[in-house]
Amino acid sequence: MPWNEFQFWIVSLVALAGLYAVLRPLLPNKKGASPSCPSCTASPGVKKPKLTPLTISKDAKRDGGEATR
């Protein structure tokens, strides 16, 4: 290892800063929730937001648009 060369230390610091920048979104914050998952919570007592209901039913049939052979 080139312990006495300043380029080694500069490149090592840049590499550590890059690693931190890549991993930062995946690390949990002080509240416990990860910034990459805003709807996730660390405490189970907090309710998650409701999802939007679908505007079509699962039994709906398509009108046209299909090619006949």
SVG drawing of the C-alpha trace seen along z (x, -y; Angstrom):
<svg xmlns="http://www.w3.org/2000/svg" viewBox="-68 -14 74 30">
<polyline fill="none" stroke="black" stroke-width="0.4" points="0.0,0.0 1.3,-3.4 0.8,-4.9 3.2,-7.9 1.6,-9.2 -0.9,-12.0 -2.7,-10.7 -3.7,-7.5 -5.3,-9.5 -7.2,-11.8 -8.5,-9.0 -9.5,-7.1 -11.4,-10.0 -13.2,-10.5 -14.1,-6.8 -15.5,-6.9 -17.5,-10.0 -18.9,-8.3 -19.8,-5.2 -21.6,-7.3 -23.5,-9.1 -24.6,-5.8 -25.6,-4.2 -27.2,-7.3 -30.7,-6.8 -30.7,-3.2 -29.8,-4.0 -32.5,-4.7 -32.8,-8.2 -33.3,-9.2 -37.0,-8.5 -36.4,-4.9 -37.9,-5.2 -35.7,-5.0 -35.8,-8.1 -36.1,-5.9 -39.4,-4.6 -41.5,-7.5 -44.7,-5.5 -42.8,-3.0 -42.7,-3.6 -40.7,-2.2 -43.5,-2.3 -46.4,0.2 -49.0,-2.1 -48.9,-4.6 -51.4,-3.9 -50.3,-3.8 -52.1,-6.0 -55.0,-4.4 -54.6,-3.4 -56.8,-4.8 -59.6,-2.4 -59.6,-1.0 -61.9,-2.6 -62.8,0.6 -64.1,3.9 -62.2,7.1 -65.2,8.5 -65.2,5.7 -65.0,6.8 -63.0,5.0 -65.0,3.3 -63.4,3.7 -59.7,3.2 -59.2,6.8 -58.2,8.0 -60.4,10.7 -58.7,13.4"/>
</svg>
